[in-house]
Amino acid sequence: MPELAPHISDVPVNQIREITEAAWRTPGAVVLSIGEPGFPLPRHVLDAGIACLDRDETNYTPNAGIPALREAFADRFREQSGTGIEADRVYVVDGAQQGLHLAMSLLLGPGDEILIPNPGYPTFAMTSRLVNAVPVRYPLYPEHDFQPRIENVEALITDRTRVLMLNSPSNPLGAVLGEDLTRELVELARRHDLWIISDECYEAFTYDVPHVSPARFDSSVPGEARVFTSLTLSKTYGLTGLRIGALVCPPGLEQRMNNVMEAIVSCVASPSQYAALAALTGPQDYVAHAREHYRANRDAASAILRSKGIRFLNAQGAFYLWADVSHLSGGDVRGWVRRFLADSGVSFAPGTAFGSIGEGWIRIALCGSQAELVEGVTRLPEREHDGGNRHPARGQEPISS
Ligand SMILES: Cc1ncc(COP(=O)(O)O)c(C=O)c1O
């Protein structure tokens, strides 16, 4: 057999999938390792997809997506970011993951460096390796409430650095970047002439803090603008299997974007596009209901962790809790989650799926049923006063982000 391209072996294994697939094979397991919203899709969204098939509207659409959907995404993004973008900067993609691949394909050549968060969503590293670039992780430390420090990011910039990856609200942390820090990060990118890819998958889910879009601080002048924003409906409306999102690009790149879309996916499935249009323009009760469900789940799981003396980051966004199990995991949280699944029938994502700083931590998904969540988190053993707290100044209190 001929060889694969050599850089393919650098694409890391996705540890979230590893544990989740093991959990799916385990009868009766409580699966808290994957971010799959648990509600049925809104009926009008399904109907719009079915109507598209009934009309046999199953030909290619424009590369960039059907015009009405681009408009609807542009409206939503104007609301979310406070920027005055036009629909010609919106590219409809096959979920946020394809948007990330598209953006990285445009911006990164072989050996170019991209700064990604540690801990951060696994495909930031996987996709950059896939395009033969080099992911360089910038640290988010517990003692800084897992927020980036400008000086730590800046220290990693070299003459190969091309892109700064941001993700707020964060998967896995549930942390949200505030306005000042977001502005400073955009200024940092401007100082060093870097692109920004901003993954805003969870923008609809913040709890008592605003979502701040880096695009708000970007220039609107072609040639100076540098922020790509990745959006998806996978989380906002629970459309994970319909594969639909959008990449909002800086002005002036439209022609290039069309070409690259043609080379990667040509266009997104038309029923998914019509379903997305219905989701964005129809009744929004699903989103409000989901937000309250996630908030209630966060509060329920937080209360259990607190009662057991297990430290966690107070989630201000997304639908995950980031909890410290270093007193249980003995320096190998990837192995520990497997043992915990076998012994206690519950799966959590190991923190190491998200980078080295995740050693000793787990990510608990809050998006399923509250009964399952409570059952799963309750099976965690209480923390004894073992003196093993790595951050004694903060004691057993939740870290606030
Ligand atoms: C931060 C982040 N980015 C991208 C994705 C991929 O989303 P999609 O299903 O829309 O491809 C996810 C999914 O979990 C995510 O959490």
The ligand as an ORCA input file, in Angstrom:
! r2SCAN-3c Opt
* xyz 0 1
  C     -15.906     24.960     20.154
  C     -16.510     24.117     19.075
  N     -16.206     24.393     17.799
  C     -16.706     23.670     16.784
  C     -17.560     22.616     17.024
  C     -18.114     21.838     15.861
  O     -19.469     22.188     15.658
  P     -20.324     21.638     14.429
  O     -21.115     20.477     14.931
  O     -21.225     22.766     14.030
  O     -19.391     21.267     13.346
  C     -17.904     22.276     18.329
  C     -18.768     21.124     18.616
  O     -18.821     20.633     19.715
  C     -17.373     23.067     19.379
  O     -17.669     22.808     20.656
*
